[in-house]
Amino acid sequence: MELQNIITDKIVFGGNCIGKIQGKNVFIPYAVPGEKLEIRITEQKNDYDNAEIVNILEPSKHRVKPECKYYGICGGCNMMHIDSEAQTEFRRKMLWEMLENNGVEFPLEKIKTVTGPSTGYRARFQLTDGGLSEKRKNSIIPIENCLCAEEKINEFLKNTEISMRPKGRIHFFGSDRVINNEDKLVIAKNQEKVVQKVIQSGKSSRKYKFKENRYFAGTAASPENEVTVQISDKTLTFDVRGFFQSNMFVFEKTCCLIRDILWNCDNVLDMYSGCGSLSVFAADKAKKVTLVEHNRDALVFAEKNMMGTNHISYGMSGENWVKNCSYSCPKFDAIIIDPPRSGMEKPVLDYLSKSGANQIISMSCDPATHARDISKLCKKGYEIANIWLLDFYPNTSHIESLIELRKKLD
């Protein structure tokens, strides 16, 4: 197609810049707002076009040369062509616009940020056949280093030829915060999980056959796959094959922030608790913490991490807990919720709306579903006290956020 000129307007969720040609929206990757570009249309749709940059006619003052030689080839980063300070501001605006689009009113200037280093921040890593997947292709890039990875990951990449790296999709966790491994690096071993039972105690639920407190099956002892990290004044253990946050710098600040804003109270609910990483900090402010997590493998580690605290654990989905167990629980003064990317399950959202909790602290890895769910809570008697952009993934358009809601006074 013929080349055309365009002036970009803003970055939208997903990382592409948007501009208009004859009134039609055009999405352009690797652009910066306010640039004059020469582009080529690569795909035409009814409502919009996709394009690629041919020439940068008038670059933005925020445009920088990407330091990574894999940039644009690897499927990871998509904002490394923008200086780090501007990146954070663009992500903050994207979060605000997503909330605005869902009818959630909150001043942009009041959205705070939790930040860390712009490079060398990623401790949790995944390699496929020793490399990274190439963008939009079914091929592997045999990388020698990653600018986003922590030093321990890059030491492995530098010192291990690709032919000597594990085959298949393998999880790594490398950080100076690792305290159970001399190399500060844990590489997942390909072995089957063995099921075990943990401490057997608690009362049976009359309506639900699954027993409530610390009675569920989970990951077996496979110490070679366990990672223990130091986060502030806590130690947290998890399976390298399971989910854990990747950016320890921002994660530590977030955990401490949640503890700081959480009111001293009797009962706290941690919905979608995972391995209990937030519950551990909540236990400093609450007399009792209730954990709900459908992944019983993760919940076994939560039991280990919560040892010595007053808590109760339910190994089931949020929906099942609401339907079968919530009736027997006390009223919660505060609720922490960190749902999957798909957002809160409808029964969970309905429960939160009627819970009467004075404080809800909601953390999310998807601004679209977060904005949707927060909008519904704001219509059910809650108001926003604070919003934070959690800048977990610099050089990408990935957005995580933390929103504190408080019950409106009658």
C-alpha positions in Angstrom: 0.0 0.0 0.0 1.1 3.6 -0.5 2.8 5.5 2.3 0.9 8.0 4.4 1.8 10.6 7.0 0.1 10.6 10.4 0.5 12.4 13.8 0.0 10.1 16.8 -2.4 11.0 19.5 -2.0 8.7 22.5 -0.9 5.3 23.7 -3.9 2.9 24.3 -4.1 -0.2 26.3 -1.9 -2.8 24.7 0.9 -0.4 23.9 0.0 0.8 20.4 -0.3 4.5 19.5 -3.4 5.7 17.9 -3.9 8.3 15.2 -6.4 9.2 12.5 -6.4 9.2 8.7 -9.6 10.7 7.2 -11.4 10.1 10.5 -10.5 6.4 10.8 -8.5 5.2 13.7 -5.0 3.8 12.9 -3.0 1.7 15.5 0.8 1.9 15.2 3.2 -0.2 17.4 6.5 1.2 18.6 5.3 4.8 18.2 5.2 7.6 20.8 2.4 10.2 21.3 2.8 13.4 19.4 5.1 12.0 16.7 4.8 12.7 13.0 5.3 9.4 11.2 5.4 8.0 7.7 3.5 4.7 7.9 2.3 1.8 5.8 -1.2 0.3 6.4 -0.7 -3.4 7.1 -4.3 -4.5 7.8 -7.6 -2.9 7.1 -10.7 -3.4 9.3 -14.2 -1.9 9.1 -13.6 0.4 12.1 -9.8 0.8 12.2 -6.5 0.0 10.4 -3.2 -1.4 11.7 0.0 0.1 10.4 3.8 0.0 10.7 6.3 2.8 10.9 8.4 3.4 7.7 10.0 6.7 8.7 10.0 8.8 11.8 9.6 12.4 10.5 9.4 14.2 13.8 10.3 12.1 16.8 9.0 12.7 20.3 11.3 14.1 22.9 10.6 10.9 24.9 11.8 8.6 22.1 15.1 6.8 23.0 17.2 4.1 21.3 16.3 0.7 22.7 19.3 -0.8 24.4 18.2 -4.4 23.8 19.3 -6.1 20.6 16.3 -8.4 20.7 13.8 -5.5 20.9 11.1 -5.8 18.3 12.0 -9.4 17.7 11.3 -10.9 21.2 7.6 -11.0 22.1 8.2 -9.4 25.5 8.9 -5.6 25.7 7.0 -3.1 23.5 7.8 0.3 25.2 11.6 0.3 25.4 11.7 3.0 22.7 10.3 5.4 25.3 12.3 6.9 28.3 11.4 5.2 31.5 9.8 8.2 33.3 7.5 8.8 30.3 6.6 5.1 30.1 5.3 5.2 33.7 3.3 8.3 33.0 1.8 6.7 29.9 0.8 3.6 31.8 -0.7 5.8 34.6 -2.9 7.6 31.9 -3.9 4.3 30.3 -5.1 3.1 33.8 -7.0 6.3 34.3 -8.7 6.1 30.9 -9.7 2.5 31.5 -11.4 3.6 34.7 -13.0 6.6 33.0 -14.4 4.4 30.3 -16.1 2.3 32.9 -17.7 5.3 34.6 -15.2 5.4 37.5 -14.3 9.0 38.3 -11.0 9.7 40.0 -8.6 12.6 39.3 -5.6 11.5 37.2 -3.3 13.6 39.3 -4.3 11.6 42.4 -3.3 8.3 41.0 0.0 7.4 42.7 2.7 5.1 41.4 4.8 2.3 43.0 8.0 2.0 41.0 11.3 0.1 41.0 14.3 -0.1 38.6 13.5 0.1 34.9 15.9 -2.8 34.0 17.3 -5.8 35.9 14.0 -6.2 37.8 12.6 -9.6 36.6 13.3 -12.5 38.9 10.7 -15.0 37.6 11.6 -16.1 34.1 10.5 -18.7 31.6 12.6 -20.2 28.8 11.4 -22.4 25.9 14.1 -24.8 24.7 16.6 -22.5 26.2 15.4 -19.3 24.6 12.5 -16.8 24.2 9.7 -17.0 21.7 10.0 -14.8 18.7 7.2 -12.3 18.2 4.3 -13.6 16.1 6.5 -16.6 15.0 6.8 -20.2 16.1 10.5 -20.0 16.6 12.9 -19.6 19.5 15.5 -16.8 20.0 18.7 -18.2 21.7 19.2 -15.1 23.9 22.5 -14.4 25.7 21.0 -11.9 28.2 17.8 -10.0 29.0 17.9 -6.3 30.1 14.8 -6.8 32.2 16.1 -9.9 34.0 17.8 -9.9 37.4 21.5 -10.5 37.6 21.2 -14.1 38.6 19.1 -14.9 35.5 21.6 -13.2 33.3 24.5 -15.0 34.9 22.9 -18.3 33.9 22.2 -17.1 30.3 25.8 -15.9 30.0 27.5 -19.0 31.4 25.2 -21.7 29.9 25.3 -22.4 26.2 21.8 -22.9 24.7 22.6 -26.6 23.9 23.2 -27.1 27.7 20.0 -25.4 28.8 16.9 -27.5 29.8 14.5 -28.4 27.0 10.8 -27.6 27.0 9.1 -24.8 28.9 11.1 -24.3 32.1 10.5 -21.8 34.9 13.4 -20.0 36.6 13.6 -17.8 39.6 16.8 -15.9 40.3 17.3 -13.1 42.8 19.6 -12.1 45.7 16.4 -12.4 47.8 16.5 -16.2 47.4 17.6 -17.6 50.8 17.2 -21.3 50.3 19.7 -21.8 47.5 23.4 -20.8 47.5 23.3 -19.9 43.8 20.3 -17.7 44.4 18.7 -19.4 41.3 16.1 -22.2 41.2 15.4 -24.0 38.0 12.3 -26.1 37.8 12.8 -29.8 37.5 10.5 -31.7 35.2 9.0 -34.3 37.5 5.5 -35.3 38.4 3.9 -33.8 41.4 3.1 -36.1 44.3 0.0 -35.4 46.3 0.2 -35.1 50.1 -2.1 -34.0 52.9 -1.2 -31.3 55.3 -2.2 -30.7 58.9 -5.7 -32.2 59.4 -7.9 -30.1 61.6 -11.0 -28.0 61.5 -14.7 -28.6 61.3 -16.8 -30.0 58.5 -19.0 -27.7 56.6 -22.6 -28.9 56.7 -23.4 -27.7 53.1 -20.1 -28.5 51.6 -18.3 -31.8 51.8 -14.8 -30.3 51.7 -13.4 -29.6 55.1 -12.4 -26.1 55.9 -9.3 -25.5 57.9 -5.9 -26.8 56.6 -7.3 -30.0 55.1 -6.7 -30.3 51.4 -4.3 -32.0 49.0 -1.4 -30.2 47.5 2.1 -30.3 46.2 4.4 -32.9 47.6 7.8 -32.4 49.0 10.0 -31.6 46.1 12.5 -29.3 47.7 14.5 -28.8 44.5 11.5 -26.9 43.2 10.9 -24.7 46.2 11.9 -21.1 46.4 12.1 -19.1 49.7 12.6 -15.4 49.4 13.0 -12.6 51.9 10.4 -9.8 51.4 10.8 -7.0 53.9 10.6 -8.7 57.3 8.9 -11.8 56.0 10.0 -15.0 54.3 7.8 -16.6 51.6 8.1 -20.0 50.1 6.5 -21.1 46.8 6.9 -23.6 44.0 9.0 -22.3 41.1 6.5 -24.0 38.8 3.6 -22.0 40.2 2.7 -18.3 40.1 4.7 -15.7 42.0 5.3 -12.1 41.3 8.3 -11.4 39.0 9.4 -7.9 40.2 10.6 -8.2 43.8 11.4 -4.5 44.1 7.8 -3.4 43.4 6.3 -6.4 45.1 8.0 -5.6 48.4 6.8 -2.0 48.3 3.3 -3.2 47.4 3.2 -5.7 50.3 4.3 -3.1 52.8 1.8 -0.6 51.3 -1.1 -3.0 51.8 0.0 -3.6 55.4 0.3 0.2 56.0 -3.2 1.1 54.6 -5.0 -2.0 56.1 -6.9 -1.0 59.2 -6.2 -2.7 62.5 -9.2 -5.1 62.7 -10.5 -8.4 63.9 -11.2 -10.3 60.7 -9.6 -10.0 57.2 -10.5 -12.0 54.1 -7.9 -12.7 51.5 -9.8 -13.8 48.4 -7.7 -15.5 45.7 -4.8 -15.7 48.3 -2.3 -17.8 46.3 0.6 -18.8 48.5 -0.5 -16.3 51.1 2.0 -13.6 50.2 -0.4 -10.8 51.1 -2.0 -12.7 54.0 1.3 -12.8 55.7 1.5 -9.0 55.8 -2.2 -8.7 56.6 -1.7 -10.9 59.7 0.3 -8.0 61.3 -2.9 -5.9 61.3 -5.7 -8.5 61.8 -6.5 -10.8 64.7 -7.5 -13.4 62.2 -7.0 -13.9 58.4 -9.2 -16.1 56.2 -7.7 -17.4 53.0 -9.6 -18.6 49.9 -7.7 -20.2 47.0 -8.8 -22.7 44.5 -5.2 -23.9 43.7 -4.6 -26.2 46.6 -0.9 -26.6 45.6 -0.5 -22.9 46.3 -2.5 -23.1 49.5 -0.1 -25.8 50.9 2.6 -23.1 50.7 0.3 -20.6 52.2 -0.1 -22.8 55.2 3.7 -22.9 55.5 4.0 -19.2 55.1 1.2 -18.4 57.6 2.5 -20.7 60.3 2.3 -19.2 63.7 -0.6 -16.8 62.7 -4.3 -17.1 63.5 -5.8 -18.0 60.2 -8.2 -20.4 58.4 -7.8 -21.7 54.8 -10.3 -22.8 52.3 -9.1 -24.8 49.3 -11.8 -24.0 46.8 -12.9 -21.4 44.2 -14.2 -18.1 45.3 -17.6 -19.0 43.9 -17.8 -22.2 45.9 -16.7 -20.5 49.1 -19.4 -17.8 48.7 -22.1 -20.4 48.1 -21.1 -23.0 50.7 -18.9 -21.5 53.4 -19.3 -17.8 53.7 -22.4 -18.2 55.8 -20.4 -19.7 58.6 -17.7 -17.0 58.6 -17.8 -13.8 60.7 -18.3 -10.4 59.2 -15.1 -9.2 57.7 -13.8 -5.7 58.6 -11.5 -5.7 55.6 -11.2 -7.7 52.4 -8.1 -8.1 50.2 -8.8 -9.4 46.7 -6.3 -10.2 43.9 -8.3 -12.0 41.2 -7.0 -13.7 38.0 -6.9 -11.7 34.8 -10.5 -12.5 34.1 -11.5 -10.5 37.2 -13.8 -11.3 40.1 -16.3 -14.2 39.8 -19.8 -12.8 39.7 -20.8 -14.5 43.0 -17.7 -13.1 44.6 -18.4 -9.6 43.4 -22.0 -9.9 44.6 -20.7 -11.1 48.0 -18.3 -8.1 48.2 -21.1 -5.7 47.4 -23.2 -7.1 50.3 -20.4 -7.9 52.7 -20.5 -4.7 54.7 -16.8 -4.7 54.9 -15.5 -1.2 55.8 -12.5 -1.5 53.5 -11.8 -3.4 50.3 -8.2 -3.5 48.9 -8.3 -4.7 45.3 -5.2 -5.6 43.3 -5.4 -6.6 39.7 -3.2 -7.5 36.7 -5.7 -6.4 34.1 -7.0 -2.8 34.1 -10.0 -3.7 31.9 -11.5 -6.2 34.3 -10.4 -4.2 37.3 -12.2 -1.1 36.1 -15.3 -3.2 35.3 -15.4 -4.7 38.8 -14.5 -1.4 40.7 -17.3 0.3 38.8 -19.8 -2.2 40.1 -18.6 -1.9 43.7 -18.8 1.9 43.4 -22.5 1.5 42.6 -23.1 -0.7 45.6 -22.1 1.7 48.4 -18.3 2.0 48.1 -16.1 4.9 47.1 -12.5 5.1 46.0 -10.0 6.3 48.6 -6.7 5.7 46.8 -5.5 4.3 43.5 -1.9 3.2 42.7 -0.3 2.1 39.4 1.9 -0.8 40.4 4.7 -0.6 37.8 5.7 -4.2 37.9 6.8 -4.5 34.2 8.8 -1.5 32.9 9.4 -1.5 29.1 6.1 -3.2 28.5 2.5 -2.0 28.3 1.5 -4.4 31.1 -0.5 -2.6 33.8 -1.2 -3.7 37.4 -3.1 -1.6 39.9 -4.1 -1.3 43.5 -7.4 0.4 44.5 -8.5 1.0 48.1 -12.3 1.2 48.5 -14.1 2.4 51.6 -17.7 1.9 52.6 -19.7 5.1 52.2 -21.1 6.5 55.4 -24.9 6.4 55.6 
